[in-house]
Amino acid sequence: MATVAEPLPRAGGRDRFFLYLSLAMCAVIVAGFALNLALGRSSFALPPIYHVHSVIFFGWVALFLTQNLLVASGAVRIHRRLGMLALAWVPMMVAAGVAMMLFSVRDHGGPPFFDLREFLFGNAADLFCFAGLVLTAVAMRGNSPWHRRLMICATAILTGPGFGRLLPTPFLVPWAWIIVGGLTPLIFPLIGVAGDFLRARRVHPAWLWGMGAMIFAHFGAEAIAFTPFGESVTRAVVAGTPGAERDFAAHFP
């Protein structure tokens, strides 16, 4: 989330496209969690780890949107200075995400409509894929086309939980995790691909590398989760906790 190399004095069509794409992504994430609250499926009366996790993850959403607004308005210098926060924020995201996942699987076995094994391995893989894409984007901050596309791909991973709360996920068993975690995050990069093609009749390779990393991480974890190794790791993680009492297979709650 760092910066482009050359100043942008005013927003062009390309900048507006990325701004609208980022707005749509943030809207999905916020709408998903807001719907959970409105329907009573979640509340503020939860253990502190939920609130810490929420502050850190929604902090990233706010930072991501702010950075796109700054570029679209031509405030590139501020964008550059604020962008270095990403380097501090990514480790917090990974730590909070792993902590929340472990608490969830041990406390109640995670969401029942996801297989416990794929939920454990898939979440971890997606988190580290997010971190890898963000850090790569920051390292390529001098190359605006790569930087902004990789950042979109990274943050698109976070839309999975938003989509999962908007879709009738329990009715998607046994494909819920693949659909919610693996396929829906690809929607926004694919929109980016379409935007590139319509504008320039070619697709920037950053989209292909970003989506390739997302697919490899998520579906690679999916394959490992159902091996004897994945089974043994999952059982070791939840051993002696309420999470060990649930059927590992995805089921309707």
Solvent accessible surface area in square Angstrom, and as a share of the most:
residue,aa,sasa,rsa
1,M,2,0.01
2,A,0,0.00
3,T,9,0.06
4,V,6,0.03
5,A,50,0.39
6,E,123,0.55
7,P,91,0.57
8,L,35,0.17
9,P,110,0.69
10,R,183,0.67
11,A,31,0.24
12,G,30,0.29
13,G,45,0.44
14,R,105,0.38
15,D,9,0.05
16,R,107,0.39
17,F,49,0.20
18,F,2,0.01
19,L,22,0.11
20,Y,129,0.49
21,L,9,0.04
22,S,0,0.00
23,L,73,0.36
24,A,42,0.33
25,M,0,0.00
26,C,7,0.04
27,A,57,0.44
28,V,22,0.13
29,I,8,0.04
30,V,75,0.43
31,A,43,0.33
32,G,0,0.00
33,F,58,0.24
34,A,50,0.39
35,L,61,0.30
36,N,22,0.11
37,L,74,0.37
38,A,85,0.66
39,L,106,0.53
40,G,62,0.59
41,R,136,0.50
42,S,37,0.24
43,S,53,0.34
44,F,156,0.65
45,A,96,0.74
46,L,63,0.32
47,P,54,0.34
48,P,105,0.66
49,I,48,0.24
50,Y,54,0.20
51,H,68,0.30
52,V,83,0.48
53,H,38,0.17
54,S,44,0.28
55,V,107,0.61
56,I,25,0.13
57,F,32,0.13
58,F,66,0.28
59,G,19,0.18
60,W,0,0.00
61,V,11,0.06
62,A,57,0.45
63,L,13,0.06
64,F,2,0.01
65,L,41,0.20
66,T,52,0.30
67,Q,3,0.01
68,N,25,0.13
69,L,82,0.41
70,L,28,0.14
71,V,10,0.06
72,A,10,0.08
73,S,80,0.52
74,G,23,0.22
75,A,29,0.23
76,V,5,0.03
77,R,181,0.66
78,I,96,0.49
79,H,8,0.04
80,R,77,0.28
81,R,184,0.67
82,L,51,0.25
83,G,0,0.00
84,M,76,0.34
85,L,74,0.37
86,A,0,0.00
87,L,81,0.41
88,A,59,0.45
89,W,53,0.18
90,V,4,0.02
91,P,78,0.49
92,M,76,0.34
93,M,0,0.00
94,V,23,0.13
95,A,64,0.50
96,A,11,0.08
97,G,6,0.06
98,V,41,0.23
99,A,43,0.33
100,M,21,0.09
101,M,13,0.06
102,L,47,0.23
103,F,62,0.26
104,S,11,0.07
105,V,0,0.00
106,R,97,0.35
107,D,68,0.35
108,H,91,0.41
109,G,0,0.00
110,G,2,0.02
111,P,34,0.21
112,P,38,0.24
113,F,43,0.18
114,F,15,0.06
115,D,7,0.04
116,L,0,0.00
117,R,42,0.15
118,E,6,0.03
119,F,22,0.09
120,L,11,0.06
121,F,33,0.14
122,G,1,0.01
123,N,36,0.18
124,A,27,0.21
125,A,23,0.17
126,D,19,0.10
127,L,15,0.08
128,F,119,0.49
129,C,15,0.09
130,F,0,0.00
131,A,10,0.08
132,G,35,0.34
133,L,13,0.07
134,V,0,0.00
135,L,80,0.40
136,T,61,0.35
137,A,0,0.00
138,V,5,0.03
139,A,78,0.60
140,M,58,0.26
141,R,99,0.36
142,G,51,0.49
143,N,62,0.32
144,S,22,0.14
145,P,43,0.27
146,W,52,0.18
147,H,7,0.03
148,R,25,0.09
149,R,11,0.04
150,L,5,0.03
151,M,8,0.04
152,I,2,0.01
153,C,0,0.00
154,A,0,0.00
155,T,0,0.00
156,A,0,0.00
157,I,17,0.08
158,L,17,0.08
159,T,0,0.00
160,G,3,0.03
161,P,60,0.38
162,G,0,0.00
163,F,29,0.12
164,G,15,0.14
165,R,73,0.27
166,L,72,0.36
167,L,62,0.31
168,P,78,0.49
169,T,2,0.01
170,P,33,0.21
171,F,149,0.62
172,L,44,0.22
173,V,42,0.24
174,P,86,0.54
175,W,156,0.55
176,A,1,0.00
177,W,15,0.05
178,I,41,0.21
179,I,50,0.25
180,V,5,0.03
181,G,12,0.11
182,G,5,0.05
183,L,88,0.44
184,T,11,0.07
185,P,5,0.03
186,L,19,0.09
187,I,72,0.36
188,F,10,0.04
189,P,0,0.00
190,L,95,0.47
191,I,73,0.37
192,G,0,0.00
193,V,29,0.17
194,A,48,0.37
195,G,10,0.10
196,D,5,0.03
197,F,100,0.42
198,L,131,0.65
199,R,113,0.41
200,A,55,0.43
201,R,157,0.57
202,R,151,0.55
203,V,45,0.26
204,H,23,0.10
205,P,54,0.34
206,A,0,0.00
207,W,0,0.00
208,L,105,0.52
209,W,178,0.62
210,G,0,0.00
211,M,19,0.09
212,G,35,0.34
213,A,35,0.27
214,M,11,0.05
215,I,77,0.39
216,F,163,0.68
217,A,18,0.14
218,H,3,0.01
219,F,62,0.26
220,G,27,0.26
221,A,8,0.06
222,E,24,0.11
223,A,67,0.52
224,I,83,0.42
225,A,0,0.00
226,F,99,0.41
227,T,52,0.31
228,P,118,0.74
229,F,126,0.52
230,G,0,0.00
231,E,43,0.19
232,S,63,0.41
233,V,45,0.26
234,T,0,0.00
235,R,129,0.47
236,A,75,0.58
237,V,28,0.16
238,V,2,0.01
239,A,67,0.52
240,G,88,0.85
241,T,34,0.20
242,P,79,0.50
243,G,0,0.00
244,A,43,0.33
245,E,152,0.68
246,R,37,0.14
247,D,96,0.50
248,F,14,0.06
249,A,44,0.34
250,A,20,0.16
251,H,68,0.30
252,F,116,0.48
253,P,90,0.56
